[in-house]
Amino acid sequence: MPPLLNTSSIAVFQLSGFSVIVNYRFTFFSLTLLCYCLILVVNVSVILTIILDENLHEPMYIFLCNLCVNALYGTAGFYPKFAFDLLSDIHVVSYVGCFVQVYIIYSFAKVDYSILVSMAYDRYVAICRPLEYHSVMSVRRTALLVSLSWLVPLCCETMVLALTPALRLCSSQIQKLYCENWSIVKLACSSTTANYIVGLISVSFYSGHVLFIVCSYLWLVKSALKSKESRRKFIQTCVPHLFCLFNVSAALLFDVMYSRYGSDSLPENVKNFMSIEFLIFPPIFNPVIYGLILTKIRGRMTYLCMVSSQRIKLRLKV
């Protein structure tokens, strides 16, 4: 049995997931830098487009803006540290820094789901109760939904994470590319029953989010079949939302299944990819999907690009 470590004696955690990619560190660093720059560009572009255009100050676009802000928040907790570790010979993270990273990355995932639920509710009201839309989705109601989309996940992640520092640990080696709560829990020598139960409640709670979205879309499909206008609204605004939901759910399912039930027979590279998938695809695809499909955003972004290019040409002539 490994020696029992006092939690307070652990200064750093070691990230063992880097052991298989050290020979390709510069290639992965370049891809990481490219990916992070792409995430910054596409999300900031959508955020600025929505903020600068008053015609986009509607509930659906406000929720989308928050989705992009959340992507910047979550990826900031992963990419800078990951890029630094790729160029470093020692892959460690401080005890406090590890818990900060866990909090940021997994609260980001929870906020994503909460915002998607708010967007599903917004689309339900827009399609199933169009005459009541502006009275139901008032500024006050929208502000409340946005606030809850952030506060509930942040509080939920605080409760999940609060139990972990009390555990007595047998090791300080995390078998991942970044800090993750269940990977820390698995290092414990003491009982982890409370952590398991709270984690299960959290997973069930956010599985309920998925169920709510699915049920709301069943109603939406039923209503969309009634008229041509409803079908147009559904295709234009609900299809990208479904893409985003599938995108986030598939990526997080991989991560949860890998963290709790991952097989040692899987190649380390596959494990690494599965563990970071939800930090790569949703932050890139969500704003791209909405930017391409929603005509208001696409039109506004095209207009801004044209104006910017014309201004650059004029300056070059001068």
C-alpha positions as a printed Julia matrix, in Angstrom:
318×3 Matrix{Float64}:
   0.0    0.0     0.0
   1.41   3.43   -0.94
   2.34   5.71    1.95
  -0.4    7.95    3.29
   0.15  11.6     2.43
  -1.19  14.47    4.44
  -3.13  16.77    2.12
  -1.36  19.8     3.55
   2.05  18.3     2.67
   1.27  18.19   -1.06
   2.7   21.28   -2.73
   2.21  20.19   -6.34
   0.4   17.62   -8.45
   2.18  15.85  -11.29
   0.43  15.55  -14.65
   1.43  12.2   -16.13
  -0.63  12.55  -19.34
   2.24  14.4   -21.03
   4.55  11.39  -20.96
   3.37  10.09  -24.35
   3.49  13.4   -26.24
   6.88  14.8   -25.19
   8.43  13.75  -28.51
   5.84  15.79  -30.42
   5.7   18.76  -28.08
   6.41  21.43  -30.69
   3.83  20.03  -33.09
   1.2   19.94  -30.35
   2.23  23.4   -29.16
   1.67  24.81  -32.66
  -1.73  23.11  -32.93
  -2.67  24.3   -29.44
  -1.72  27.88  -30.25
  -3.66  27.74  -33.52
  -6.71  26.23  -31.81
  -6.72  28.78  -28.98
  -6.31  31.69  -31.4
  -9.23  30.34  -33.44
 -11.36  30.06  -30.29
 -10.53  33.66  -29.34
 -11.25  35.02  -32.82
 -14.59  33.29  -33.45
 -16.0   33.88  -29.96
 -14.86  37.5   -29.67
 -16.24  38.17  -33.18
 -19.69  36.91  -32.23
 -19.63  38.76  -28.87
 -18.67  42.08  -30.46
 -21.19  41.64  -33.28
 -24.02  41.14  -30.77
 -22.9   43.97  -28.49
 -22.43  46.53  -31.29
 -25.66  45.81  -33.16
 -28.79  46.94  -31.28
 -30.94  44.78  -33.57
 -29.33  41.74  -31.93
 -30.22  42.79  -28.39
 -32.83  40.06  -28.16
 -33.0   37.13  -25.68
 -31.7   34.48  -28.09
 -28.65  36.56  -29.06
 -28.01  37.57  -25.45
 -27.89  33.88  -24.5
 -25.58  33.21  -27.45
 -23.31  36.06  -26.32
 -23.1   34.48  -22.86
 -22.32  31.11  -24.45
 -19.33  32.69  -26.19
 -18.21  34.54  -23.03
 -18.35  31.22  -21.19
 -16.19  29.6   -23.89
 -13.52  32.27  -23.31
 -13.77  31.73  -19.55
 -13.45  27.94  -19.72
 -10.65  27.75  -22.28
  -8.63  30.35  -20.36
  -8.43  27.79  -17.55
  -6.88  25.19  -19.85
  -4.99  26.44  -22.92
  -2.36  28.8   -21.39
  -1.28  26.19  -18.81
  -1.41  23.39  -21.38
   0.73  25.35  -23.87
   3.26  26.14  -21.12
   3.44  22.47  -20.08
   4.09  21.39  -23.67
   7.28  23.45  -23.69
   8.3   22.46  -20.17
  10.29  19.41  -19.06
   8.43  19.27  -15.73
   4.66  18.91  -15.82
   3.38  19.97  -12.43
   0.67  22.26  -11.08
   0.45  23.78   -7.61
  -2.08  22.4    -5.13
  -4.18  25.59   -5.16
  -3.7   26.09   -8.9
  -4.99  22.58   -9.54
  -8.27  23.25   -7.75
  -8.64  26.61   -9.5
  -8.25  24.85  -12.86
 -10.78  22.18  -11.89
 -13.25  24.85  -10.85
 -12.9   26.91  -14.03
 -13.01  23.99  -16.5
 -15.96  22.14  -14.97
 -18.0   25.21  -14.05
 -17.56  26.19  -17.72
 -19.11  22.87  -18.78
 -22.03  23.3   -16.36
 -22.67  26.91  -17.43
 -22.77  25.72  -21.05
 -25.64  23.36  -20.23
 -27.52  26.0   -18.24
 -27.31  28.49  -21.1
 -28.48  25.84  -23.57
 -31.5   25.18  -21.32
 -32.32  28.92  -21.31
 -32.01  28.97  -25.1
 -34.34  25.97  -25.38
 -36.93  27.72  -23.2
 -36.59  30.87  -25.33
 -37.18  28.92  -28.55
 -40.15  27.11  -26.97
 -41.83  30.43  -26.15
 -40.96  31.91  -29.58
 -42.47  29.01  -31.54
 -45.2   27.63  -29.29
 -46.4   30.94  -27.79
 -45.41  33.58  -30.38
 -48.08  36.13  -29.37
 -46.86  36.09  -25.76
 -43.14  36.06  -26.59
 -42.29  39.67  -25.74
 -44.28  39.63  -22.51
 -42.84  36.28  -21.37
 -39.24  36.89  -22.47
 -39.06  40.36  -20.98
 -35.8   42.1   -20.13
 -36.31  41.13  -16.48
 -36.97  37.45  -17.31
 -33.97  37.34  -19.65
 -31.69  38.9   -17.01
 -32.95  36.36  -14.45
 -32.27  33.42  -16.77
 -28.77  34.7   -17.61
 -28.01  35.18  -13.9
 -29.24  31.7   -12.99
 -27.29  30.22  -15.91
 -24.11  31.41  -14.2
 -24.93  31.33  -10.48
 -26.41  27.82  -10.26
 -23.48  26.06  -12.03
 -20.89  28.06  -10.08
 -22.57  27.13   -6.78
 -22.98  23.51   -7.9
 -19.29  23.21   -8.79
 -18.36  24.8    -5.46
 -20.32  22.1    -3.59
 -18.79  19.29   -5.67
 -15.26  20.59   -5.19
 -15.59  21.55   -1.51
 -15.38  17.91   -0.36
 -12.13  17.08   -2.15
  -9.56  19.11   -0.1
 -10.6   17.18    3.03
  -9.46  13.84    1.53
  -6.22  12.18    2.59
  -4.22  11.39   -0.51
  -1.97   8.43   -1.32
  -0.34  10.03   -4.34
   0.08  13.35   -6.12
   0.14  11.99   -9.68
  -2.85  12.9   -11.87
  -3.13  10.74  -14.98
  -4.39  13.51  -17.23
  -3.24  16.58  -19.15
  -4.94  18.9   -16.66
  -6.46  18.82  -13.2
  -9.8   17.1   -12.84
 -11.75  16.52   -9.65
 -12.45  12.81  -10.01
  -8.79  12.15  -10.85
  -7.87  13.77   -7.52
 -10.59  11.83   -5.68
  -9.16   8.57   -7.04
  -5.86   9.38   -5.31
  -7.52   9.29   -1.88
  -6.76   6.76    0.83
  -9.77   7.84    2.87
 -13.44   7.18    2.08
 -14.75   8.87   -1.08
 -18.41   7.9    -0.66
 -19.55  11.49   -0.08
 -17.64  12.67   -3.16
 -19.17   9.9    -5.25
 -22.73  10.67   -4.1
 -22.39  14.44   -4.61
 -20.78  13.85   -8.02
 -23.6   11.49   -8.99
 -26.2   14.08   -7.93
 -24.42  16.7   -10.03
 -24.3   14.42  -13.1
 -27.99  13.53  -12.61
 -28.92  17.19  -12.27
 -27.27  18.09  -15.57
 -28.63  14.96  -17.22
 -31.99  16.46  -16.27
 -30.99  19.53  -18.27
 -30.61  17.33  -21.35
 -33.98  15.71  -20.68
 -35.61  19.14  -20.36
 -34.13  20.25  -23.7
 -35.22  17.04  -25.44
 -38.79  17.38  -24.09
 -38.97  21.04  -25.11
 -37.87  20.11  -28.62
 -40.54  17.44  -28.88
 -43.07  20.22  -28.27
 -41.25  22.44  -30.76
 -41.33  19.81  -33.5
 -45.04  19.27  -32.86
 -45.71  23.02  -33.12
 -43.41  23.49  -36.1
 -45.47  21.1   -38.19
 -48.54  23.31  -37.85
 -47.42  26.21  -40.03
 -44.8   27.21  -42.58
 -43.64  30.13  -40.39
 -43.08  27.83  -37.42
 -41.09  25.42  -39.57
 -38.92  28.3   -40.8
 -38.26  29.47  -37.23
 -37.45  25.94  -36.12
 -34.95  25.3   -38.93
 -33.29  28.69  -38.62
 -32.89  28.96  -34.84
 -33.37  25.49  -33.35
 -31.17  23.39  -35.62
 -27.96  25.21  -34.56
 -29.05  24.84  -30.93
 -29.42  21.07  -31.41
 -25.96  20.93  -33.0
 -24.51  22.75  -29.99
 -26.31  20.45  -27.54
 -25.05  17.32  -29.31
 -21.57  18.83  -29.54
 -21.32  19.56  -25.8
 -23.09  16.36  -24.66
 -20.94  14.01  -26.76
 -17.71  15.67  -25.64
 -18.66  15.67  -21.94
 -19.94  12.09  -22.11
 -16.52  11.0   -23.34
 -14.85  12.86  -20.48
 -17.15  11.56  -17.74
 -16.98   7.95  -18.95
 -13.21   8.14  -19.31
 -12.69   9.73  -15.86
 -14.85   7.26  -13.96
 -14.76   4.07  -16.01
 -11.76   4.51  -18.32
 -10.03   1.32  -19.34
  -6.27   0.89  -18.96
  -6.27  -0.98  -22.26
  -7.02   2.21  -24.19
  -3.95   3.88  -25.77
  -2.78   6.91  -23.81
  -3.19   9.18  -26.84
  -6.85   8.16  -27.15
  -7.39   8.86  -23.45
  -5.78  12.29  -23.79
  -7.94  13.2   -26.77
 -11.12  12.04  -25.05
 -10.31  14.08  -21.97
  -9.81  17.39  -23.81
 -12.42  17.02  -26.56
 -14.99  19.19  -24.77
 -12.37  21.96  -24.52
 -11.7   21.9   -28.27
 -14.88  21.36  -30.28
 -17.71  23.19  -28.43
 -15.79  26.5   -28.02
 -15.0   26.49  -31.76
 -18.11  24.98  -33.29
 -20.78  26.76  -31.22
 -20.04  30.32  -32.45
 -19.24  29.05  -35.97
 -22.53  27.14  -36.21
 -24.56  30.13  -35.02
 -22.52  32.56  -37.1
 -23.16  30.57  -40.27
 -26.81  29.65  -39.76
 -28.37  32.68  -38.03
 -28.94  35.17  -40.85
 -28.87  38.27  -38.63
 -25.44  37.44  -37.22
 -24.07  36.25  -40.55
 -25.31  39.37  -42.31
 -23.96  41.71  -39.65
 -20.56  40.0   -39.55
 -20.32  40.11  -43.36
 -21.17  43.83  -43.29
 -18.55  44.55  -40.62
 -15.91  42.62  -42.58
 -16.72  44.59  -45.73
 -16.55  47.92  -43.89
 -13.25  46.97  -42.26
 -11.71  45.89  -45.57
 -12.82  49.14  -47.25
 -11.28  51.19  -44.44
  -8.0   49.27  -44.74
  -7.93  49.88  -48.52
  -8.52  53.61  -48.0
  -5.7   53.83  -45.46
  -3.33  51.99  -47.78
  -4.16  54.41  -50.59
  -3.46  57.37  -48.33
